[in-house]
Amino acid sequence: MAEGFEEVEAVTPVDFLRRAGVEVITAGVTGKIVTGSRGVSFTADALVEDLPRELDGVVIPGGMPGAANVAKSAAAVELVRKLFDAGRLVAAICAAPGVVLGPGGFLKGKRFTCYPGFEKDVKDASFCEDRVVVDGNLITSRGPGTAAEFSCALIEYLAGKEAAGKVFTDTLQK
């Protein structure tokens, strides 16, 4: 999370993943106390530069200027690069695919989605308007209204279809 992140896009994946039994470490890019775009402050578990070496993936919430603040962080981009190159999960929602992943070259040759308008500067990738797009180890989504579906896609990737289905049903999405 970086200053100005979209709260729903950060909290929903944390909540849903933990419901599925997935260990989640929240990381602050701009400090341990991070304030979202709607003024809600959160205390991250760690600073991004202090994260353990071995992670299964990273989830980047959108929101502005939160996504831009992630993109400006060398430590955050380096973490994404390490995980992406290792074939680990890299997930981003809303502005983050276009603002963080596009300029970093992570979307090259991939299918992706993002908040309308943020796809315009992404080169060498295939934008689609699906609510959630999974392309190998890359999962992207459109915005706050798709946070629950995005979170279930993360669970399916990390813990399997059955775990995702249980959280989907338990949170009354069906």
N, C-alpha and C positions, 0 to 999 in steps of 0.2 A: 504494500500500500504506500502510495506517495501522496503528499499534501494535495488535496483537491480531487481525490478518487471518488467514484460513485459508490455510495454506501451499499446499496442493494446488490451490486455486482461483486462486492467483496464478502459481505456477510452471508449471502445465500450459499455460495459454494462452501464456505467454512462450515456452516450449519449442516448442510446436506451431507457433505463428506464425513463429518463427525457422526451423524446419524447412521451412516453406513459402516462405521467402525474404522474409517481411514484416519490415520494420524495426520494432523494438520499443524503446521507451524506458520503462524502469521509473521510476516516480515515487513518492517518499516524501511522505506527507501530514504525518506527525508528526516527520520528520527523514530524513536519508539512510540511517541505519542503523535498520531497522525489524524488530521481533521479532514473529513470528506467534503465533497462539494455542497452538501446541504447543512454543513456546520456540526455534524455529529463527530465527536472525537473518539478514537479507539487507541488502546495500548497494544502494540504489537508484541509478540513473544520474543522477537529478536530483531536486530538490525540486519539488513540484507547481507552485509559483508561478514556477519558472524554466523551465517547459516552453516549447518554441517555439510561436509563434502559430498556425501551420498544422499541425493534426494530422488524421489520417483518422478517429480515433475514440478512445474511452476504454473500458477494461475495469475494472470495479470488483469485486474479490474480496469475498467475504462473510467470515464469521467474526465472532465477538463478543469483545471490543468493537470490532474493526476497522471493521465497517460503521458503527457509531455514531460512531466517530472521524472517518470520512470525512464523514458527515452534518454533523458539528460544524465542519468546515473550510469557511470561506467561499470560499477559493481553489479547493478541490476542487469544490464545488457550482457555483461560477461557471464553471469549466472544463466541467463536464457541461452546464450551461445553454447555453453558447456552441456546443458541438458539436451538441447536440440541436436547437437552433434553426436551425443551419446544415444540418440534414439529415444530419449525419455519424453514424457508428456510436456508439451508447451501449449498452454491454453490462454486465450485472450478474448475479451468481450468489449463491445461498444466501440469506443475510439481506439482502444489499445491495439487491435490488429493493424490498423492503418498508421497509427502514430509510433508504435514501438516495433512491431514485427516487420512491417513493410520496409521502413528505412534500414533495418538491420539485415535485410536480405533473407529473412526466415520464410517468407511467403513464395519465394521464387519456385515456379513450377507447381504450386499448390492451389487447391481450391480453398476459398475462405469467404467469410462474411464479416460485416462490421456495421456500425451505426451509419445510416445513410449519409453520404458525402465524404466520409473518411476513406473510401476506396479510391478516390480520384487520383491520388498521388502514388498509388501502389503499381509498380511495374512488374511485368513477367509473372503474373499470377492470375488466376481465374476467379473473379468476384461472382458470387451468386447471392440471391436474396433469401435463401433459406434461413430459418430462425437459428439453427445450429448446423455447423458444417464440421464433419470429421474427415480429415485427410491424413491417414497414417498416425503419426504421433502429435499432430496438430489439431486442436479443437478451437473453433472460433464461434462467436455468437453476436447477435445484433444489439442488445441493450438491456436496460433494467427489466423490461417486460418479458425477456427470454431467460432471465437468470435461473429460474427453476429448471427449465429444460436443459440449459447449459450445464447446470450442476449434476443432473441425472446422467448426462453424457460423460462427465468426468468420472462419476461413480462407475458407470459401465466400463470405461476404459481401465480404471484402476482396480476395481473389485468384482467386476462381472455383471452380467445382465440381471441375474437374480437379485443382487444387492440393489441395483438401480431400480428395478421394478418394485421392490419393497418400499424404498424411500418415496418413489413416485406415488404409490398407493397410500402410504402412511401420511403423506402431506396433502392428501385430497386433491391430487391433480387429475384423478380419474374418477 
